[in-house]
Amino acid sequence: MTKSDLIELVANKLHLPKGKAELIINCIFDSMEESLKHGARVEIRGFGSFEIRNYKSYEGRNPRTGDPVAVQPKRLPFFKVGKELKERVNEAGKGSAKPSASVAQ
């Protein structure tokens, strides 16, 4: 599912114009991003949580040449799935041999 798909889904479910649905989705994502930038954890009960993890600098290798490369310290977002979402996804996956690319509406 892409962001555009999500906007269309919200617009259809809430009977809103796509422009309004896009504003809602952007507001949610922007708020989450701002919280993470400031080091706050974002928790959505029943879905999961997002947090920032700090990684120290290290010496990596260029895969083509094998030369050492200094990798700078970084902060990366990390998602941890919630128990309820994990259970629902696993329950939906039972009985199907192959995961489906479509989204249930």
C-alpha positions, 0 to 999 in steps of 0.5 A, spaced: 500 500 500 502 506 498 501 513 501 496 515 495 492 508 496 491 510 503 489 517 502 484 514 497 482 509 502 480 514 507 477 518 502 472 513 500 471 510 507 469 517 510 466 520 504 471 525 504 474 529 498 481 526 496 484 533 498 481 533 505 483 526 506 490 527 504 491 533 509 489 528 514 494 523 512 499 528 512 498 531 518 498 524 522 505 523 518 508 530 520 506 529 527 509 522 528 515 525 524 516 531 529 515 527 535 521 522 532 525 528 531 525 530 538 526 523 540 519 522 543 517 515 542 510 514 538 506 508 540 499 506 537 496 501 541 494 495 537 498 497 532 506 498 534 511 503 536 516 507 533 522 510 536 529 513 534 535 508 535 542 511 535 548 507 532 555 509 533 560 510 528 564 504 525 568 502 520 565 499 514 567 496 507 566 498 500 563 492 497 566 493 490 573 495 492 573 492 499 576 499 501 575 501 509 570 506 509 568 510 515 561 510 517 558 516 521 554 515 527 546 516 525 539 516 528 534 511 525 527 510 526 525 503 528 518 500 528 516 495 533 510 491 531 504 491 537 502 484 539 495 485 537 497 487 530 502 481 530 496 476 532 491 479 527 496 478 521 498 471 523 491 469 523 489 472 517 495 468 514 493 461 516 490 457 510 493 461 505 500 459 502 502 465 499 501 472 501 496 477 497 498 483 495 491 486 495 489 490 501 482 488 504 477 494 504 
